[in-house]
Amino acid sequence: MKKPVNDKFMKISWGATAFALLVIAGLAATSCNNEDTNNPTMAQVDLEIKATTALSTLNSARIQATGLSFDTVLLGVTELEFESLEENEMEAENDSLDGPEMDGEDDDEEVEFEGSYIVDLISGTSTPDFGIADLLPGVFEEIELKMGPVLEDGNSIYVSFTYTPDSATAPVRVIYSDTEEIEIEIESENGFNIDAASLHPILVTLNLDLLFADIDLSQADVDADGVIRINQDSNTDLVEMITHQIEEGMEAGEDDDDDDEIDD
């Protein structure tokens, strides 16, 4: 004769079974969500902006030689765009058309980083961090970097360094700053080949040796506190020269081996 089934035991068994089913359902939902966020049709870009030098000195681990001694290099980045070959061709076609201007740019394809980023080029860090962004795959021939007045005192760029003039024993401090919005176009001869389902570490570098290469600091006005200031109010003739040098001194490319140098 069969023994009667204990009601309490049945409740516990059904409760355990229901709990197990809920756990399995939760794991399945989590798996589906992970598949949704890892889109195999998209590429990923990890961005860094750093200073480089072969003649000057950076006050960090990347000291190579003697010259100008940089202690602060800050950029206020407000936007960074990747421009593809197709987009540039479309813009050229639009420029040749009569009538109202047509916009050949697709923001979903171009703008990857937009906001207010304070970038320290000596440490290679950004506040907030650029993070990793999704990008539609393709060949991009140009990166456009926009700087705006998001730094302290409304500056778009702030550079501080010291140098020792000829026949002098004490170094002189130089501070260059600009409050204007600055747009820099960084072109690549071979293009940036961004393919799907891959992480691409993109490194943007500013060569500090070029920044003040043609600037005769001995002819600059010195303030009462002994500091040479180059900005919209002091030594204004030098500001435009340095802004031009910024564009000449910027390069971009992939740094797959993470050695702070753009890969060949």
Beta strands, then each sheet from edge to edge (+ up, - down):
strand 1: 43-52
strand 2: 57-58
strand 3: 69-84
strand 4: 111-120
strand 5: 125-127
strand 6: 132-135
strand 7: 138-147
strand 8: 157-163
strand 9: 172-178
strand 10: 182-194
strand 11: 199-207
strand 12: 228-230
strand 13: 250-254
sheet 1: 6+ 1- 11- 13+
sheet 2: 2+ 3+ 4- 5+
sheet 3: 2+ 3+ 7- 10+
sheet 4: 2+ 3+ 8- 9+ 12+
end
